[in-house]
């Protein structure tokens, strides 16, 4: 988005919105893509439910300007063999790190008689 789009824009009746376009998109998508109600999203951002509903309505009317017409698929991005090899190495390293961290969590759960994954998910 350009800087021009980041400035507050006029809403209904010519009133200038105090919220940037990117903020309105973020809030609308949190409601649309999440399992949250208007009141829950409103509490998170300190906004009234009507404002959240307005952001969602505004986004649905204007979403074509925020979403690319055709999603970019990984096959359409040309990579050199060296770049592909580098990405494969990085992926393998990331997978090893995940395996090690999961093992550390399992050992800590046994050692301390707790479920770290469950506690982390509730925060």
C-alpha angles and dihedrals in degrees: 000000000000124000088253090063091050093065117092110268135210115272128188115336094015093288115148114239114229089211124084120239092246091054092050090050091049093050094044092049092048089059096039097045099033138068092247132119126223091260092051094050090043092054091049093055099029093244132131119255091246090059091052090048089050092051091050092048091047091049094049090052093048104030094112089071091053100044122067113239094235122028115234111247122207090240091061094059109086114223128185116235089252092052091048091049090049091051091048090052091049091049092050090049092049091050090051091050090051091050091050093048092048089051091050089051091049091050092047090049091053094043097048101027094237139116107235094180092055093047093048092051093055095059 
